[in-house]
Amino acid sequence: MSQEELRILPNIAYLIRKTHMGYKEIMKLNYPIFLSLLRENQIMDLKETEEGREYLRQIERLKVTTPDIGKLSKLGGYQKAGDNK
């Protein structure tokens, strides 16, 4: 068994348990497919508990990259571009 296989063995065991696929079948998967299966199964597990759902809501907020101008304008000291009053 390679070092890489040893490093990801917990993930392989997790997918075997969740997907009912065999070790050889999982090892034949393309790596992006392996990662997608891993991600989706972990998300499904998180959705089963309130704590997991809250965690997913929190990390979803971290993906937001554009500012909410409406909320920002309500803060004191905020000025729109070109507003030099």
LUMVOFI-146606 format. One record per atom (N, C-alpha, C, O, CB): atom name; x, y, z. Coordinates in nm, 4 decimals, padded with zeros to 6 digits. Glycine has a CB too. Layout:
<atoms>
ATOM  loba        px        py        pz
ATOM    CA         X         Y         Z
...
</atoms>
This chain:
<atoms>
ATOM  loba        px        py        pz
ATOM     N   00.0854  -00.1174   00.0000
ATOM    CA   00.0000   00.0000   00.0000
ATOM     C   00.0896   00.1231   00.0000
ATOM     O   00.1861   00.1306   00.0760
ATOM    CB  -00.0969   00.0001   00.1225
ATOM     N   00.0571   00.2194  -00.0856
ATOM    CA   00.1392   00.3399  -00.0974
ATOM     C   00.1133   00.4351   00.0198
ATOM     O   00.0156   00.4197   00.0931
ATOM    CB   00.1110   00.4111  -00.2310
ATOM     N   00.2015   00.5327   00.0361
ATOM    CA   00.1862   00.6336   00.1412
ATOM     C   00.0563   00.7115   00.1205
ATOM     O  -00.0140   00.7430   00.2166
ATOM    CB   00.3076   00.7302   00.1427
ATOM     N   00.0252   00.7421  -00.0045
ATOM    CA  -00.0979   00.8160  -00.0351
ATOM     C  -00.2205   00.7353   00.0070
ATOM     O  -00.3143   00.7905   00.0645
ATOM    CB  -00.1053   00.8495  -00.1860
ATOM     N  -00.2202   00.6054  -00.0211
ATOM    CA  -00.3326   00.5207   00.0191
ATOM     C  -00.3458   00.5159   00.1711
ATOM     O  -00.4570   00.5181   00.2240
ATOM    CB  -00.3155   00.3786  -00.0368
ATOM     N  -00.2332   00.5095   00.2411
ATOM    CA  -00.2377   00.5094   00.3874
ATOM     C  -00.2924   00.6405   00.4418
ATOM     O  -00.3659   00.6420   00.5406
ATOM    CB  -00.0989   00.4836   00.4445
ATOM     N  -00.2562   00.7499   00.3771
ATOM    CA  -00.3006   00.8820   00.4217
ATOM     C  -00.4512   00.8978   00.4044
ATOM     O  -00.5172   00.9585   00.4887
ATOM    CB  -00.2270   00.9922   00.3445
ATOM     N  -00.5058   00.8438   00.2961
ATOM    CA  -00.6487   00.8619   00.2705
ATOM     C  -00.7326   00.7408   00.3116
ATOM     O  -00.8520   00.7351   00.2825
ATOM    CB  -00.6708   00.8909   00.1241
ATOM     N  -00.6699   00.6438   00.3793
ATOM    CA  -00.7420   00.5233   00.4189
ATOM     C  -00.8684   00.5516   00.5012
ATOM     O  -00.9694   00.4849   00.4788
ATOM    CB  -00.6503   00.4342   00.4976
ATOM     N  -00.8678   00.6472   00.5955
ATOM    CA  -00.9939   00.6766   00.6660
ATOM     C  -01.1053   00.7213   00.5712
ATOM     O  -01.2215   00.6859   00.5907
ATOM    CB  -00.9708   00.7845   00.7712
ATOM     N  -01.0698   00.7992   00.4685
ATOM    CA  -01.1694   00.8427   00.3703
ATOM     C  -01.2180   00.7260   00.2850
ATOM     O  -01.3356   00.7188   00.2493
ATOM    CB  -01.1114   00.9522   00.2806
ATOM     N  -01.1273   00.6353   00.2528
ATOM    CA  -01.1648   00.5160   00.1760
ATOM     C  -01.2601   00.4303   00.2579
ATOM     O  -01.3614   00.3830   00.2064
ATOM    CB  -01.0393   00.4340   00.1356
ATOM     N  -01.2278   00.4102   00.3854
ATOM    CA  -01.3142   00.3310   00.4735
ATOM     C  -01.4510   00.3968   00.4881
ATOM     O  -01.5534   00.3285   00.4891
ATOM    CB  -01.2487   00.3134   00.6118
ATOM     N  -01.4526   00.5276   00.4993
ATOM    CA  -01.5785   00.6026   00.5096
ATOM     C  -01.6640   00.5791   00.3856
ATOM     O  -01.7834   00.5511   00.3968
ATOM    CB  -01.5510   00.7540   00.5279
ATOM     N  -01.6034   00.5904   00.2669
ATOM    CA  -01.6800   00.5709   00.1433
ATOM     C  -01.7258   00.4262   00.1260
ATOM     O  -01.8345   00.4015   00.0738
ATOM    CB  -01.5965   00.6127   00.0230
ATOM     N  -01.6453   00.3323   00.1686
ATOM    CA  -01.6877   00.1920   00.1628
ATOM     C  -01.8145   00.1744   00.2457
ATOM     O  -01.9098   00.1098   00.2020
ATOM    CB  -01.5748   00.0970   00.2141
ATOM     N  -01.8148   00.2320   00.3651
ATOM    CA  -01.9303   00.2202   00.4539
ATOM     C  -02.0525   00.2932   00.3986
ATOM     O  -02.1642   00.2420   00.4070
ATOM    CB  -01.8959   00.2745   00.5918
ATOM     N  -02.0324   00.4126   00.3419
ATOM    CA  -02.1445   00.4938   00.2963
ATOM     C  -02.1992   00.4500   00.1604
ATOM     O  -02.3201   00.4555   00.1381
ATOM    CB  -02.1026   00.6379   00.2894
ATOM     N  -02.1114   00.4066   00.0693
ATOM    CA  -02.1553   00.3757  -00.0665
ATOM     C  -02.1753   00.2271  -00.0909
ATOM     O  -02.2341   00.1881  -00.1918
ATOM    CB  -02.0562   00.4289  -00.1649
ATOM     N  -02.1269   00.1437   00.0007
ATOM    CA  -02.1324  -00.0024  -00.0132
ATOM     C  -02.0516  -00.0508  -00.1337
ATOM     O  -02.0771  -00.1588  -00.1870
ATOM    CB  -02.2778  -00.0488  -00.0262
ATOM     N  -01.9545   00.0297  -00.1759
ATOM    CA  -01.8624  -00.0116  -00.2811
ATOM     C  -01.7475  -00.0868  -00.2146
ATOM     O  -01.7221  -00.0694  -00.0954
ATOM    CB  -01.8101   00.1116  -00.3640
ATOM     N  -01.6791  -00.1691  -00.2908
ATOM    CA  -01.5630  -00.2391  -00.2392
ATOM     C  -01.4368  -00.1546  -00.2506
ATOM     O  -01.4340  -00.0536  -00.3209
ATOM    CB  -01.5445  -00.3702  -00.3123
ATOM     N  -01.3326  -00.1979  -00.1801
ATOM    CA  -01.2048  -00.1257  -00.1820
ATOM     C  -01.1524  -00.1106  -00.3242
ATOM     O  -01.1151  -00.0008  -00.3655
ATOM    CB  -01.1008  -00.1982  -00.0952
ATOM     N  -01.1495  -00.2200  -00.3989
ATOM    CA  -01.0960  -00.2138  -00.5356
ATOM     C  -01.1796  -00.1220  -00.6239
ATOM     O  -01.1258  -00.0493  -00.7074
ATOM    CB  -01.0903  -00.3542  -00.5971
ATOM     N  -01.3099  -00.1254  -00.6055
ATOM    CA  -01.3982  -00.0402  -00.6842
ATOM     C  -01.3717   00.1077  -00.6548
ATOM     O  -01.3674   00.1899  -00.7463
ATOM    CB  -01.5451  -00.0746  -00.6556
ATOM     N  -01.3540   00.1408  -00.5269
ATOM    CA  -01.3242   00.2792  -00.4895
ATOM     C  -01.1886   00.3220  -00.5430
ATOM     O  -01.1729   00.4347  -00.5900
ATOM    CB  -01.3281   00.2959  -00.3372
ATOM     N  -01.0905   00.2328  -00.5363
ATOM    CA  -00.9559   00.2672  -00.5832
ATOM     C  -00.9507   00.2867  -00.7345
ATOM     O  -00.8577   00.3496  -00.7849
ATOM    CB  -00.8573   00.1588  -00.5423
ATOM     N  -01.0481   00.2345  -00.8072
ATOM    CA  -01.0520   00.2535  -00.9522
ATOM     C  -01.1185   00.3851  -00.9923
ATOM     O  -01.1137   00.4238  -01.1090
ATOM    CB  -01.1251   00.1380  -01.0172
ATOM     N  -01.1797   00.4529  -00.8974
ATOM    CA  -01.2459   00.5800  -00.9274
ATOM     C  -01.1431   00.6860  -00.9673
ATOM     O  -01.0315   00.6882  -00.9154
ATOM    CB  -01.3281   00.6281  -00.8058
ATOM     N  -01.1818   00.7731  -01.0592
ATOM    CA  -01.0982   00.8901  -01.0876
ATOM     C  -01.0944   00.9749  -00.9607
ATOM     O  -01.1928   00.9809  -00.8869
ATOM    CB  -01.1533   00.9733  -01.2112
ATOM     N  -00.9820   01.0398  -00.9356
ATOM    CA  -00.9668   01.1145  -00.8113
ATOM     C  -01.0743   01.2226  -00.7946
ATOM     O  -01.1275   01.2370  -00.6845
ATOM    CB  -00.8291   01.1778  -00.8061
ATOM     N  -01.1088   01.2997  -00.9000
ATOM    CA  -01.2170   01.3988  -00.8809
ATOM     C  -01.3505   01.3341  -00.8416
ATOM     O  -01.4258   01.3915  -00.7629
ATOM    CB  -01.2362   01.4800  -01.0091
ATOM     N  -01.3798   01.2169  -00.8950
ATOM    CA  -01.5024   01.1460  -00.8589
ATOM     C  -01.4956   01.1010  -00.7126
ATOM     O  -01.5926   01.1137  -00.6379
ATOM    CB  -01.5248   01.0241  -00.9525
ATOM     N  -01.3800   01.0484  -00.6735
ATOM    CA  -01.3587   01.0079  -00.5343
ATOM     C  -01.3844   01.1257  -00.4407
ATOM     O  -01.4566   01.1125  -00.3419
ATOM    CB  -01.2150   00.9538  -00.5143
ATOM     N  -01.3247   01.2419  -00.4726
ATOM    CA  -01.3411   01.3594  -00.3873
ATOM     C  -01.4859   01.4073  -00.3854
ATOM     O  -01.5358   01.4498  -00.2812
ATOM    CB  -01.2497   01.4720  -00.4345
ATOM     N  -01.5531   01.4007  -00.4990
ATOM    CA  -01.6931   01.4423  -00.5045
ATOM     C  -01.7814   01.3515  -00.4193
ATOM     O  -01.8673   01.3998  -00.3455
ATOM    CB  -01.7427   01.4426  -00.6491
ATOM     N  -01.7605   01.2207  -00.4292
ATOM    CA  -01.8366   01.1269  -00.3459
ATOM     C  -01.8114   01.1528  -00.1982
ATOM     O  -01.9040   01.1516  -00.1172
ATOM    CB  -01.8003   00.9817  -00.3808
ATOM     N  -01.6862   01.1762  -00.1643
ATOM    CA  -01.6494   01.2032  -00.0258
ATOM     C  -01.7199   01.3295   00.0241
ATOM     O  -01.7810   01.3294   00.1310
ATOM    CB  -01.4963   01.2180  -00.0124
ATOM     N  -01.7109   01.4361  -00.0539
ATOM    CA  -01.7711   01.5643  -00.0165
ATOM     C  -01.9222   01.5522   00.0004
ATOM     O  -01.9771   01.5953   00.1018
ATOM    CB  -01.7388   01.6707  -00.1215
ATOM     N  -01.9890   01.4941  -00.0977
ATOM    CA  -02.1347   01.4854  -00.0933
ATOM     C  -02.1836   01.3984   00.0220
ATOM     O  -02.2842   01.4305   00.0853
ATOM    CB  -02.1875   01.4308  -00.2246
ATOM     N  -02.1140   01.2894   00.0498
ATOM    CA  -02.1537   01.2045   00.1620
ATOM     C  -02.1318   01.2756   00.2953
ATOM     O  -02.2125   01.2613   00.3872
ATOM    CB  -02.0758   01.0728   00.1592
ATOM     N  -02.0231   01.3519   00.3064
ATOM    CA  -01.9990   01.4264   00.4293
ATOM     C  -02.1046   01.5349   00.4482
ATOM     O  -02.1493   01.5585   00.5604
ATOM    CB  -01.8589   01.4884   00.4278
ATOM     N  -02.1446   01.6007   00.3402
ATOM    CA  -02.2494   01.7030   00.3486
ATOM     C  -02.3818   01.6396   00.3907
ATOM     O  -02.4529   01.6946   00.4748
ATOM    CB  -02.2655   01.7761   00.2129
ATOM     N  -02.4149   01.5244   00.3328
ATOM    CA  -02.5388   01.4561   00.3713
ATOM     C  -02.5375   01.4194   00.5196
ATOM     O  -02.6396   01.4306   00.5874
ATOM    CB  -02.5591   01.3297   00.2859
ATOM     N  -02.4224   01.3759   00.5699
ATOM    CA  -02.4108   01.3446   00.7127
ATOM     C  -02.4319   01.4693   00.7982
ATOM     O  -02.5003   01.4641   00.9004
ATOM    CB  -02.2736   01.2827   00.7430
ATOM     N  -02.3731   01.5812   00.7564
ATOM    CA  -02.3874   01.7049   00.8326
ATOM     C  -02.5324   01.7529   00.8355
ATOM     O  -02.5771   01.8086   00.9358
ATOM    CB  -02.2979   01.8135   00.7737
ATOM     N  -02.6051   01.7320   00.7282
ATOM    CA  -02.7447   01.7754   00.7206
ATOM     C  -02.8357   01.6973   00.8148
ATOM     O  -02.9498   01.7377   00.8370
ATOM    CB  -02.7952   01.7617   00.5789
ATOM     N  -02.7879   01.5873   00.8701
ATOM    CA  -02.8702   01.5040   00.9570
ATOM     C  -02.8829   01.5584   01.0998
ATOM     O  -02.9708   01.5150   01.1742
ATOM    CB  -02.8132   01.3654   00.9614
ATOM     N  -02.7971   01.6519   01.1384
ATOM    CA  -02.8046   01.7071   01.2737
ATOM     C  -02.8182   01.8590   01.2668
ATOM     O  -02.7759   01.9220   01.1699
ATOM    CB  -02.6795   01.6674   01.3565
ATOM     N  -02.8779   01.9169   01.3712
ATOM    CA  -02.8921   02.0625   01.3758
ATOM     C  -02.7546   02.1293   01.3792
ATOM     O  -02.7343   02.2324   01.3151
ATOM    CB  -02.9755   02.1052   01.4989
ATOM     N  -02.6599   02.0708   01.4539
ATOM    CA  -02.5244   02.1268   01.4599
ATOM     C  -02.4588   02.1243   01.3224
ATOM     O  -02.3907   02.2193   01.2837
ATOM    CB  -02.4381   02.0490   01.5611
ATOM     N  -02.4792   02.0167   01.2496
ATOM    CA  -02.4231   02.0051   01.1149
ATOM     C  -02.4848   02.1055   01.0198
ATOM     O  -02.4146   02.1662   00.9389
ATOM    CB  -02.4431   01.8647   01.0610
ATOM     N  -02.6158   02.1235   01.0289
ATOM    CA  -02.6830   02.2218   00.9431
ATOM     C  -02.6350   02.3628   00.9746
ATOM     O  -02.6160   02.4436   00.8837
ATOM    CB  -02.8356   02.2130   00.9600
ATOM     N  -02.6152   02.3928   01.1025
ATOM    CA  -02.5633   02.5246   01.1405
ATOM     C  -02.4220   02.5444   01.0854
ATOM     O  -02.3893   02.6519   01.0353
ATOM    CB  -02.5636   02.5407   01.2944
ATOM     N  -02.3398   02.4424   01.0946
ATOM    CA  -02.2039   02.4498   01.0394
ATOM     C  -02.2084   02.4780   00.8891
ATOM     O  -02.1324   02.5611   00.8394
ATOM    CB  -02.1268   02.3184   01.0667
ATOM     N  -02.2963   02.4099   00.8171
ATOM    CA  -02.3082   02.4325   00.6726
ATOM     C  -02.3542   02.5743   00.6426
ATOM     O  -02.3076   02.6349   00.5461
ATOM    CB  -02.4055   02.3319   00.6105
ATOM     N  -02.4455   02.6287   00.7240
ATOM    CA  -02.4888   02.7678   00.7044
ATOM     C  -02.3716   02.8631   00.7263
ATOM     O  -02.3547   02.9594   00.6516
ATOM    CB  -02.6054   02.8032   00.8007
ATOM     N  -02.2915   02.8364   00.8278
ATOM    CA  -02.1779   02.9238   00.8573
ATOM     C  -02.0754   02.9225   00.7444
ATOM     O  -02.0263   03.0280   00.7043
ATOM    CB  -02.1115   02.8818   00.9880
ATOM     N  -02.0428   02.8044   00.6931
ATOM    CA  -01.9412   02.8013   00.5870
ATOM     C  -01.9956   02.8563   00.4563
ATOM     O  -01.9189   02.9034   00.3723
ATOM    CB  -01.8905   02.6587   00.5658
ATOM     N  -02.1275   02.8511   00.4380
ATOM    CA  -02.1869   02.9105   00.3177
ATOM     C  -02.1686   03.0618   00.3203
ATOM     O  -02.1426   03.1233   00.2169
ATOM    CB  -02.3375   02.8745   00.3068
ATOM     N  -02.1822   03.1219   00.4391
ATOM    CA  -02.1617   03.2668   00.4510
ATOM     C  -02.0187   03.3062   00.4175
ATOM     O  -01.9948   03.4163   00.3679
ATOM    CB  -02.1963   03.3139   00.5918
ATOM     N  -01.9234   03.2174   00.4440
ATOM    CA  -01.7836   03.2488   00.4155
ATOM     C  -01.7561   03.2564   00.2657
ATOM     O  -01.6572   03.3164   00.2237
ATOM    CB  -01.6928   03.1449   00.4792
ATOM     N  -01.8429   03.1960   00.1850
ATOM    CA  -01.8247   03.1975   00.0399
ATOM     C  -01.8660   03.3299  -00.0234
ATOM     O  -01.8307   03.3573  -00.1381
ATOM    CB  -01.9034   03.0850  -00.0228
ATOM     N  -01.9410   03.4128   00.0506
ATOM    CA  -01.9890   03.5392  -00.0040
ATOM     C  -01.8705   03.6335  -00.0210
ATOM     O  -01.7978   03.6618   00.0742
ATOM    CB  -02.0978   03.6025   00.0880
ATOM     N  -01.8523   03.6815  -00.1433
ATOM    CA  -01.7365   03.7677  -00.1711
ATOM     C  -01.7764   03.9090  -00.2099
ATOM     O  -01.6900   03.9951  -00.2263
ATOM    CB  -01.6526   03.7075  -00.2814
ATOM     N  -01.9055   03.9343  -00.2249
ATOM    CA  -01.9492   04.0693  -00.2607
ATOM     C  -02.0152   04.1336  -00.1393
ATOM     O  -02.0894   04.0674  -00.0667
ATOM    CB  -02.0473   04.0665  -00.3821
ATOM     N  -01.9889   04.2621  -00.1169
ATOM    CA  -02.0457   04.3283   00.0002
ATOM     C  -02.1956   04.3535  -00.0169
ATOM     O  -02.2439   04.3722  -00.1286
ATOM    CB  -01.9732   04.4602   00.0264
ATOM     N  -02.2677   04.3537   00.0935
ATOM    CA  -02.4089   04.3907   00.0944
ATOM     C  -02.4144   04.5415   00.1160
ATOM     O  -02.4084   04.5891   00.2293
ATOM    CB  -02.4900   04.3125   00.2062
ATOM     N  -02.4258   04.6158   00.0069
ATOM    CA  -02.4213   04.7616   00.0120
ATOM     C  -02.5342   04.8167   00.0992
ATOM     O  -02.5146   04.9163   00.1690
ATOM    CB  -02.4302   04.8203  -00.1297
ATOM     N  -02.6505   04.7544   00.0965
ATOM    CA  -02.7623   04.7992   00.1787
ATOM     C  -02.7292   04.7966   00.3268
ATOM     O  -02.7583   04.8917   00.3993
ATOM    CB  -02.8836   04.7136   00.1524
ATOM     N  -02.6681   04.6874   00.3718
ATOM    CA  -02.6307   04.6768   00.5131
ATOM     C  -02.5160   04.7715   00.5465
ATOM     O  -02.5133   04.8317   00.6539
ATOM    CB  -02.5913   04.5324   00.5475
ATOM     N  -02.4218   04.7842   00.4542
ATOM    CA  -02.3086   04.8736   00.4789
ATOM     C  -02.3527   05.0189   00.4900
ATOM     O  -02.2981   05.0944   00.5705
ATOM    CB  -02.2052   04.8594   00.3681
ATOM     N  -02.4506   05.0584   00.4100
ATOM    CA  -02.4934   05.1987   00.4117
ATOM     C  -02.5601   05.2356   00.5440
ATOM     O  -02.5677   05.3534   00.5787
ATOM    CB  -02.5895   05.2262   00.2957
ATOM     N  -02.6081   05.1365   00.6173
ATOM    CA  -02.6706   05.1626   00.7472
ATOM     C  -02.5679   05.1848   00.8571
ATOM     O  -02.6017   05.2360   00.9638
ATOM    CB  -02.7616   05.0475   00.7852
ATOM     N  -02.4428   05.1468   00.8325
ATOM    CA  -02.3375   05.1657   00.9309
ATOM     C  -02.2931   05.3110   00.9313
ATOM     O  -02.2894   05.3743   00.8258
ATOM    CB  -02.2183   05.0726   00.9023
ATOM     N  -02.2596   05.3645   01.0462
ATOM    CA  -02.2121   05.5018   01.0548
ATOM     C  -02.0769   05.5170   00.9860
ATOM     O  -01.9928   05.4273   00.9924
ATOM    CB  -02.2023   05.5458   01.2009
ATOM     N  -02.0565   05.6300   00.9209
ATOM    CA  -01.9289   05.6574   00.8570
ATOM     C  -01.9171   05.6038   00.7158
ATOM     O  -01.8139   05.6225   00.6513
ATOM    CB  -01.8201   05.6014   00.9388
ATOM     N  -02.0197   05.5379   00.6668
ATOM    CA  -02.0150   05.4836   00.5310
ATOM     C  -02.0508   05.5924   00.4321
ATOM     O  -02.1474   05.6661   00.4520
ATOM    CB  -02.1105   05.3629   00.5156
ATOM     N  -01.9721   05.6027   00.3243
ATOM    CA  -02.0003   05.6971   00.2177
ATOM     C  -01.9933   05.6257   00.0851
ATOM     O  -01.9074   05.5401   00.0638
ATOM    CB  -01.9027   05.8156   00.2210
ATOM     N  -02.0843   05.6611  -00.0047
ATOM    CA  -02.0780   05.6071  -00.1388
ATOM     C  -01.9624   05.6746  -00.2119
ATOM     O  -01.9218   05.7852  -00.1761
ATOM    CB  -02.2127   05.6278  -00.2142
ATOM     N  -01.9100   05.6087  -00.3132
ATOM    CA  -01.8011   05.6652  -00.3923
ATOM     C  -01.8472   05.7988  -00.4517
ATOM     O  -01.9555   05.8071  -00.5095
ATOM    CB  -01.7564   05.5662  -00.5050
ATOM     N  -01.7666   05.9009  -00.4377
ATOM    CA  -01.7970   06.0321  -00.4919
ATOM     C  -01.8793   06.1195  -00.3987
ATOM     O  -01.9062   06.2357  -00.4290
ATOM    CB  -01.8686   06.0169  -00.6206
ATOM     N  -01.9196   06.0627  -00.2840
ATOM    CA  -01.9998   06.1371  -00.1857
ATOM     C  -01.9060   06.1938  -00.0813
ATOM     O  -01.8752   06.1270   00.0174
ATOM    CB  -02.1089   06.0461  -00.1191
ATOM     N  -01.8592   06.3185  -00.1022
ATOM    CA  -01.7575   06.3780  -00.0132
ATOM     C  -01.8175   06.4783   00.0833
ATOM     O  -01.7547   06.5805   00.1109
ATOM    CB  -01.6487   06.4458  -00.0950
ATOM     N  -01.9331   06.4539   00.1342
ATOM    CA  -01.9968   06.5456   00.2279
ATOM     C  -01.9367   06.5360   00.3646
ATOM     O  -01.9792   06.6070   00.4558
ATOM    CB  -02.1436   06.5194   00.2356
</atoms>
